Amino acid sequence: MPDFISIADYHKRLEEGSTSCLATVEEYLAAIEAKKHLNAFVEVYADEARARAKELDASTAPKGKLHGVVIGIKDVICHKGHKVTAASKILEGFTAVFSATAVERLLAEGAIIIGRLNCDEFAMGSTNENSVYGKVLNAADETRISGGSSGGSAVAVQAGLCMASLGSDTGGSVRQPADFCGIVGLKPTYGRISRYGLIAYASSFDQIGIFSQNIPDAALLLEVIAGPDEYDSTVSLKPVPQYSKELKKEQKSYKIAYFPEALNHESLDPEIGAAIKNKLEEWQSQGHTVAPVTFDLLDYIVPAYYILTTAEAASNLSRYDGVKYGYRHPVQNDADLDIFYKNNRSAGFGWEVKRRIMLGNFVLSSGYYDAYFTQAQKVRKLLTNKLTLIFNDFDFICMPTAPSVAFKIGEKMTDPISMYIADIYTVMANLTGVPGIALPLFQHSRYHMPFGLQLMSSHFNELPLLSFSHNILAN
């Protein structure tokens, strides 16, 4: 397994001639094979990665900012000519006919895509147990979950199977598995990265995110893949800062808010709460302003999130019917189109996806639309207004990322409600569209598993968010 501490370190070694792109790819391929039982990768592009590495080694100058950088992509991000299934039987055998904008930009800067990564089906889940390819194991303790839905993306970086990876974050699916695996997980502002080529779960929530071992690598990837895109009308036209170059220039005292209701919530592991409180005191002693802010909407966040996302999912997933592509049930009654659809969708979708489609259709139905969907939209607006007011006075909000460390495989599969409630700290960033980052800082004394904290900033303020995070991890 390669021992590079960062992309910059890797590029320095390439320049010195102490390694090559091909040698690096071979080391990662060997690591992937040695740790294939973790089930992080669902497909490895071995021959393609080797060919790309040889091409880069033969070039007379670096191809771009990510020259030779080995990256994995979640199985919901399209890569032209490669299979993409969203870890679902319903997309069995489907091959992408175009590449996601994020993938195109990685390749344009010299990256090597080494494979596609396991995830919860259609990015629906918090444990990576809802995958047609099976569960992903946490490399820190293989009896525990990786987190989800981007579990494969997190474990690939955690276990040293690639330098960085892309996931997607609809309600914490980058930050929560990053927390469980002890790595950095960044969810940018909604609209900072194009969603073109990202298979939709809930379109007004989905955002491509980044996993890395450190902040400079996350900053560099964000710099490369962010920015305007003619194929996505929701992407921001704001110019993209040179995050990687400006990262170390941000040296100042910040104002940090925290919610006492979040740090004292009944669902939070006491050791996690205590560690974050100690960190807040440490920041205050370093000259930062740290202050509590009353937040009385915490218990409304998860219900609002699941009402809105399942409604959007029910609409987005209606396109999968087995007519034009994907899974088609072998036993069909050609005379009955309804039965044709039911057979395909019943056999093609997993239980969690079916549950969310049903819930989404319920909250959108004529008798319940105003009682549920409309009310959830009002909560979303209240949350957005509340955070806007907070960010008028503060630079960051500090919260836990998850209420516990990674739990045992199968522990919560029979209790979906408790699984949903565990998203209490991450879904707010998606409901409001603000950026959030999970930072690996601590080790649990009882479970010996990593955990950290989460920082959020105002819209498009990723630079100070990354700079402060870099200072935290560097000290």
Sequence and secondary structure as in RCSB ss.txt:
>XXXX:A:sequence
MPDFISIADYHKRLEEGSTSCLATVEEYLAAIEAKKHLNAFVEVYADEARARAKELDASTAPKGKLHGVVIGIKD
VICHKGHKVTAASKILEGFTAVFSATAVERLLAEGAIIIGRLNCDEFAMGSTNENSVYGKVLNAADETRISGGSS
GGSAVAVQAGLCMASLGSDTGGSVRQPADFCGIVGLKPTYGRISRYGLIAYASSFDQIGIFSQNIPDAALLLEVI
AGPDEYDSTVSLKPVPQYSKELKKEQKSYKIAYFPEALNHESLDPEIGAAIKNKLEEWQSQGHTVAPVTFDLLDY
IVPAYYILTTAEAASNLSRYDGVKYGYRHPVQNDADLDIFYKNNRSAGFGWEVKRRIMLGNFVLSSGYYDAYFTQ
AQKVRKLLTNKLTLIFNDFDFICMPTAPSVAFKIGEKMTDPISMYIADIYTVMANLTGVPGIALPLFQHSRYHMP
FGLQLMSSHFNELPLLSFSHNILAN
>XXXX:A:secstr
    SSHHHHHHHHHHTS  HHHHHHHHHHHHHHTGGG  EEEE HHHHHHHHHHHHHSSS  STTTT EEEEET
TB  TTSB  TT GGGTT B SS  HHHHHHHHTT EEEEEE  SGGG  SSS S TT   EETTEEEEE  SSS
HHHHHHHHTTSSSEEEEE SSSTTHHHHHHHTSEEEE  TTSB  TTB  SSTTT  EEEEESSHHHHHHHHHHH
BS  TT TTS  S    HHHHGGG  S  EEEE HHHHT TTS HHHHHHHHHHHHHHHHTT EEEE   TTHHH
HHHHHHHHHHHHHHHHGGG SSSSSS   SS  TT HHHHHHHHHHHHS HHHHHHHHHHHHHHSTTTIIIIIIH
HHHHHHHHHHHHHHHHHH SEEEE S SSS  BTTTTTT HHHHHHTTTTTHHHHHHT  EEEEEEEE TTT  E
EEEEEE STT HHHHHHHHHHHHH 
